[in-house]
Amino acid sequence: MFHVHHGDALAVLPTITTGSADLVLTDPPYNSGGRTNAERTAQGARGKYVTGTAGHDLADFAGDNRDQRSYTRWLALVLIECLRISRPGASALVFCDWRQLPATSDALQAAGWTWRGIIPWRKPISRPQRDGFRRECEYVLWGSNGQPYRHAEPIYLPGLVQGSQPRGRGRVHITQKPVDILRQLVQVCPPAGVVLDPFAGSGSTGVAAVLEGRSFVGSEITEHYAAIARERIAAAVEQEGSA
């Protein structure tokens, strides 16, 4: 079962039933990049995250022009709603980059989630940094609604995940995350549980959830990507049904 709402997360989340999700797994707009505040607030996502030599023309997405203070407050409001929707024991896994690590950590804790740790995401294909260190990691911040859910059959998940963004025809979103990595992260959700993603993008979290036998509920503000998400998740459902 899956459902992708088209709308702003702060408008959609209040309509979702309290205590109905077992995992929040989401990749919010980072509101990062750009060398100056003007660049961060004036440029679209393509201008900040896509190089001039990129061989694709993927659609822009909304919600990536907040400054640091408003980003922290906005994300905390979203995560407060996610906590209400989550059952006791549910985890929240929130992607961020190095610039927004402190702000995202603050938002997660301000929302009432219990802080659990950070899972680095290493990207083998990444840009070199002249006279410095390659920026090959983003991060997944982990919080829980009280004590984390205890699986009947204990699971032991890695403290680091690895994989590069999809390339070629497999890439349909500017900041698309690898389904294989998301499938690893979904394992923290109880079997047959419900995964919630308030920033569904092109639906990669939903695809991972379905392939791992979970249900999915998401919202996406950009209509173009909401439609792609529905198509991709429906294809995953069909794939699982024919397996």
Sequence and secondary structure as in RCSB ss.txt:
>XXXX:A:sequence
MFHVHHGDALAVLPTITTGSADLVLTDPPYNSGGRTNAERTAQGARGKYVTGTAGHDLADFAGDNRDQRSYTRWL
ALVLIECLRISRPGASALVFCDWRQLPATSDALQAAGWTWRGIIPWRKPISRPQRDGFRRECEYVLWGSNGQPYR
HAEPIYLPGLVQGSQPRGRGRVHITQKPVDILRQLVQVCPPAGVVLDPFAGSGSTGVAAVLEGRSFVGSEITEHY
AAIARERIAAAVEQEGSA
>XXXX:A:secstr
 EEEEES HHHHGGGS TT EEEEEE        SSHHHHHHS HHHHHS TT S      SS    HHHHHHHH
HHHHHHHHHHEEEEEEEEEEE STTHHHHHHHHHHTT EEEEEEEEE SS    TTS    EEEEEEEESSS   
 SS     S EE     GGG  STT   HHHHHHHHTTS TT EEEESS TTSHHHHHHHHTT EEEEEESSHHH
HHHHHHHHHHHHHHHHH 
